[in-house]
Amino acid sequence: MAGNVLEGCSSSEFPDACESSNFLEYVRLELKDHGDNGSQAYATLDISSAGFYFGFCALVSHILLSSITAVVVYKCVSLKMEHTAGHAFYCTVAFVFCLGEALLVRHSSVLESYLGIFNLDLLHSAFGLLAFAVGVIGVGIKTWQKLERKREDPNASVRHFRSNHGFSGIIGCVLLLCAVLSGLPLYFISSKALKLIHRFFALSSFLSLMISQMYSYNTGFARRQWKAHHVRLFKLFTFIATVTTINYELRRFSKEIVTLLWDQFSD
């Protein structure tokens, strides 16, 4: 496996240009070998534009994930973490911030230059494990509150994970657990299939949990704490954060799946 991985490139064993420590230099050399000076300028411009685009998306993601989390955390702390506030606090910190950052830091060339690829993997794993552990606390708080309500009033109508928010949330938690379980063995074994499985679970868990976050803005808690236009802004910024966070990794993952399938059927 290559020691250096470019920003936005997956650290996989697929032998593509992303394994070069200098992507632009790689392309220049390749085009020079083919003697195509006209294509050289076009390709360099195209790659530079792509790098700027994905870098800009990552910056937007960092800002939005941090801002959404900060606003929700501030509100929950001001409510003294009572009732649904505790659930909202832990789940937002876990599933919006920690899980989003786990996906983003894995492709940061800036962090890689300071930490090295192994330490960057550890940071990625730490964010992922925090997302799962803190998220379990958030889900557990809400589940306990519902059980307590049912115990106090046996006739109370208490639904477990049947709303759109709850169902997409518990599906996301299961997918995140699968991502954690498939990611930890990668420190001890090298497997293309396992890497792809891990990346699939990571992407799908984040998408499912962000959908749950979108649905959470329709709950009574959100409607009581924020005005309607604030809720609409939450939904808009959460949607943008979701798209910009999974943007590059989804593109790379799809490309590698297509490449793998093509190699299998072309043999």
Buried (B, 14 or more C-beta within 10 A) or exposed (E): EBEBBBBBBBBBEBEBEBBBEEBBEBBBEBBEEEEEEEBBEEBBEEBEEBBEEBBEBBEBBBEBBBEBBEBBBEBBEEBEBEEBBBBBBBBBBBBBBBBBBBBBBBBBBEBBEEBEBEEBBEBBBBBBBBBBEBBBBBBEBBBEBBEEEBEEEEEEEBEEBEBBBBBBBBBBBEBBBBBBEBBEEBEEEEEEEBBBBBBBBBBBBBBBBBBBBBBBBBBEBBEEBBEEEEBEBBBEBBBBBBBBBBBBBBBBBEEBEEEBEEEEEEE
